[in-house]
Amino acid sequence: MSVRQAMLALLEPGPMYGYQLRAEFEQRTGATWPLNVGQVYTTLSRLERDGLIEHDEHVDAAGAADATDRAAQVMYRITPSGRGEVSAWFTTPVPRTQPPRDELAIKLAIAVTLPGVDVTSLIQQQRTATMTALQDYTRLKRTGRASRPDQPEDLAWSLVLDSLVFDAEAEIRWLDHCEARLRRAAAEGHLHVPARPTRTADSEEVRP
């Protein structure tokens, strides 16, 4: 997820304060990826450093009590360079050559190579958790603003929710596939679990 490009894109229609950007981002995504205030203003600072946004010089924040108040009273607007980056973001496919780290895939990959790990139980527990999440997402699709997306922001949240549903469904299918692969590998004798490394006299810790 690129918070940087998303914030730039939200500034295209017109200038906003930092707290407005945060609210608009979370409204469109259903707060699926909540942003903290520090992250918002750090990102805005870097965007300004790179010449992609600038302050509204007509806003007077001199009377603010502290730095946080001053930041909240500063309005940001996108620059021509920023518009170019937004255009490039929307016209460039998201690369899949370097997929993000998937904790579950890493956990299973390590688990099948270590002795003493009940991989079947791991898969079953994860499947139960993912099915619970899927039920929650499905319930959200039937209720609230995602069920009748009359406004663009509601449609945006509905699309994010669809993505969560499809991801959960795909994860359940993948877990079923993993379980079947493990059973087949065990039946064919192809599943090799390495033995725990043995301690030698030289490697043993000397205790007083």
Residue pairs with C-beta under 8 A, 6 or more apart in sequence:
1 33
2 89
3 25
3 35
3 39
3 43
4 43
4 46
4 47
5 85
5 86
5 89
6 25
7 21
7 25
7 40
7 43
7 44
7 47
8 47
8 52
8 53
8 78
8 82
8 85
8 86
8 89
9 86
9 89
9 90
10 16
10 21
10 24
10 25
11 21
11 53
11 76
11 77
11 78
11 82
12 78
12 83
12 86
14 77
15 56
15 75
15 76
15 77
16 24
16 75
16 76
17 72
17 73
17 74
17 75
17 76
18 37
18 40
18 41
18 44
18 71
18 72
18 74
18 76
19 37
19 40
19 72
21 40
21 44
21 76
22 35
22 37
22 40
25 35
26 34
26 35
27 153
27 157
28 153
28 156
28 157
28 160
29 156
29 157
29 160
30 146
30 157
30 160
30 161
32 160
32 164
37 68
41 71
44 53
44 76
47 53
47 76
47 82
48 54
48 55
48 76
50 81
51 79
51 81
51 82
52 78
52 79
52 81
52 82
52 85
53 76
53 77
53 78
53 79
53 82
54 76
54 77
54 79
55 74
55 75
55 76
56 74
56 75
56 76
56 77
59 73
59 74
59 75
60 73
61 69
61 70
61 71
61 73
61 74
62 70
64 70
64 72
64 73
78 86
104 126
104 171
107 122
108 119
108 122
108 123
108 178
111 117
111 119
111 122
112 119
112 182
112 191
112 193
113 193
113 194
114 193
114 194
115 193
115 194
115 195
115 196
116 196
119 182
120 179
120 182
123 175
123 178
123 179
123 182
126 175
127 172
127 175
127 176
130 168
130 171
130 172
130 175
131 168
131 172
133 164
133 168
134 165
134 168
134 169
134 172
137 161
137 164
137 165
137 168
138 165
140 146
140 161
141 147
141 158
141 161
141 162
141 165
145 151
145 154
145 157
145 158
146 154
146 157
146 158
146 161
148 154
149 155
149 157
149 158
182 191
185 191
